[in-house]
Amino acid sequence: MSDQTQTRPEKSLATVEYVTELSGADLNDLCDATDEAVKAGGGFGWVVLPSSDILDSYWKGVLAMPTRLLFVARLDGVICGTAQLITPPRNNEAQSFAVTLTTNFVVPWARKGHGLARKLLEKVENKAREEGYSVINLDVRETLDTAIKFYEGMGYVHYGTHPYYARVDNKIIKGRYYYKVIDPQAIEQMP
């Protein structure tokens, strides 16, 4: 018998939050995570990795836009994923009940066993409900099978396909469009 005490490795701390500002370290983490997401072929519309100053400006711009709500996922304090809600402009009364989900990702190294994708989407949905929205819309490349299965498993309904959605490596890729009613009572009560 050994005198050494065996300890289990501590479970990683996985958190999700809505943010309105970022520290310098958080901004660096966010840019690093974006690099990894683009390299993995997901989201943003970028297919070629942008320079760090472009990424830095992009995320600062997101925070400056009153129509964008930014959410971050963290693993042991390091930002490893994001999601944004784009709210309708005030002059769009006809669609004032719906928001659009975009730039939703978790980096490959943080995807297994932490539930971050689910936690991130649930946080987004809860915030949208709190803000008075009833529907979330999103779109995704047809090549992102894991994302498609995830959204469909979370109750998002596929309602259409765009045959010329994106061009990646000189190949045209279809896009899939989804919605989810997050507040059915509000929809039923609309005049």
C-alpha positions in Angstrom: 0.0 0.0 0.0 1.3 3.4 -0.9 1.4 6.5 1.3 0.3 8.6 -1.6 -3.3 9.5 -1.7 -4.9 9.0 -5.1 -7.3 11.8 -6.1 -9.7 12.0 -9.0 -9.0 14.6 -11.5 -11.2 17.6 -10.9 -14.1 18.1 -13.3 -13.7 21.1 -15.6 -15.8 24.1 -14.8 -18.1 24.8 -17.8 -20.1 28.0 -17.7 -22.1 30.2 -20.1 -22.9 33.9 -19.7 -24.4 36.9 -21.5 -21.7 39.6 -21.7 -21.7 43.3 -22.5 -18.0 43.8 -22.1 -14.8 41.8 -22.4 -11.4 42.1 -20.7 -8.3 42.1 -22.8 -7.7 38.4 -21.9 -11.3 37.5 -22.8 -10.9 39.3 -26.1 -7.8 37.3 -26.8 -9.5 34.1 -25.9 -12.5 34.9 -28.1 -10.2 35.7 -31.1 -8.3 32.4 -30.5 -11.6 30.5 -30.3 -12.8 32.1 -33.5 -9.6 31.0 -35.2 -10.3 27.5 -34.1 -13.9 27.6 -35.3 -12.9 28.9 -38.7 -10.2 26.3 -39.0 -12.7 23.6 -38.1 -15.0 24.8 -40.9 -17.9 26.2 -38.9 -19.7 29.5 -38.9 -19.0 33.1 -39.4 -18.9 32.9 -43.1 -15.1 33.1 -43.1 -13.4 30.3 -45.0 -9.9 31.9 -44.8 -8.7 32.8 -41.4 -8.8 36.6 -40.9 -5.9 38.5 -39.3 -6.0 39.1 -35.6 -6.7 42.8 -35.9 -9.8 42.0 -38.0 -11.0 39.5 -35.4 -10.3 42.0 -32.6 -12.3 44.7 -34.5 -15.1 42.3 -35.3 -15.7 41.3 -31.6 -15.4 44.9 -30.4 -18.0 45.8 -33.1 -20.4 43.1 -31.8 -20.2 44.6 -28.3 -20.8 48.1 -29.7 -24.0 47.1 -31.6 -27.2 47.6 -29.6 -29.0 45.0 -31.8 -26.5 42.2 -30.9 -26.5 40.2 -27.7 -23.3 38.2 -27.1 -23.0 35.0 -25.1 -19.8 33.2 -24.3 -19.1 29.7 -23.1 -16.1 29.1 -20.9 -14.2 26.0 -19.8 -12.1 26.6 -16.7 -12.5 30.3 -17.3 -11.3 30.3 -20.9 -13.7 31.4 -23.6 -14.3 28.4 -25.9 -17.5 29.3 -27.6 -20.0 31.9 -28.5 -23.5 32.7 -29.7 -25.1 35.9 -30.8 -28.7 37.0 -31.0 -29.5 39.7 -33.5 -32.6 41.6 -32.5 -34.8 43.3 -35.0 -34.4 47.0 -35.5 -37.1 49.2 -33.8 -38.6 50.1 -37.2 -39.4 46.4 -37.9 -42.6 46.1 -36.0 -43.8 43.3 -38.2 -41.0 41.0 -37.0 -40.5 42.5 -33.6 -41.2 39.1 -31.9 -38.3 37.2 -33.6 -34.5 37.2 -33.2 -31.8 35.5 -35.2 -29.1 33.2 -33.8 -25.7 33.5 -35.3 -22.0 32.7 -34.7 -23.0 29.8 -32.5 -20.0 27.5 -31.9 -18.0 25.6 -29.3 -14.3 24.9 -30.2 -13.4 21.3 -30.9 -11.3 20.9 -27.7 -14.3 21.8 -25.5 -17.0 19.8 -27.2 -17.0 16.5 -25.5 -18.6 15.8 -22.1 -19.1 19.4 -20.8 -22.6 20.1 -22.3 -21.5 23.6 -23.4 -23.4 23.6 -26.7 -26.6 22.8 -24.9 -25.9 25.2 -22.0 -25.1 28.0 -24.5 -28.2 27.5 -26.5 -30.4 27.2 -23.4 -28.9 30.5 -22.1 -29.6 32.2 -25.4 -33.2 30.9 -25.5 -33.8 32.0 -21.9 -32.4 35.5 -22.6 -34.5 35.8 -25.7 -37.7 34.9 -23.7 -36.7 37.4 -20.9 -36.3 40.1 -23.6 -39.9 39.3 -24.8 -39.1 37.4 -28.0 -41.1 34.4 -29.1 -39.2 32.9 -32.0 -35.6 32.2 -32.8 -34.4 31.9 -36.4 -31.1 30.4 -37.6 -29.4 29.1 -40.7 -26.6 26.6 -41.1 -24.5 25.1 -43.9 -25.8 21.7 -44.9 -22.3 20.2 -44.4 -22.4 20.8 -40.6 -24.1 17.5 -39.7 -23.3 17.7 -36.0 -24.8 21.2 -35.8 -27.9 20.1 -37.8 -28.5 17.1 -35.5 -28.0 19.3 -32.4 -30.5 22.0 -33.5 -33.1 19.5 -34.5 -32.6 17.7 -31.2 -33.2 21.0 -29.4 -36.5 21.4 -31.2 -35.6 23.6 -34.1 -37.7 23.1 -37.2 -36.2 22.9 -40.7 -38.4 25.0 -43.0 -36.3 25.6 -46.1 -33.1 25.0 -48.0 -31.2 27.6 -50.0 -29.5 25.9 -52.9 -26.8 28.6 -53.2 -26.1 29.4 -49.6 -22.3 29.5 -49.4 -19.1 28.9 -51.4 -16.4 27.0 -49.7 -13.3 25.8 -51.6 -15.0 26.9 -54.9 -17.9 24.5 -54.1 -21.4 25.8 -53.7 -23.0 24.5 -50.5 -26.7 24.5 -49.6 -27.9 26.1 -46.4 -30.7 25.0 -44.1 -33.1 27.4 -42.4 -34.6 26.7 -39.0 -36.9 28.3 -36.4 -38.1 27.5 -32.9 -41.0 29.0 -31.1 -39.7 29.6 -27.6 -42.9 31.3 -26.2 -46.0 29.6 -27.8 -48.4 31.5 -25.5 -47.1 34.9 -26.8 -47.6 33.7 -30.4 -51.2 32.5 -29.7 -52.0 35.9 -28.0 -50.8 38.0 -31.0 -53.6 40.0 -32.6 
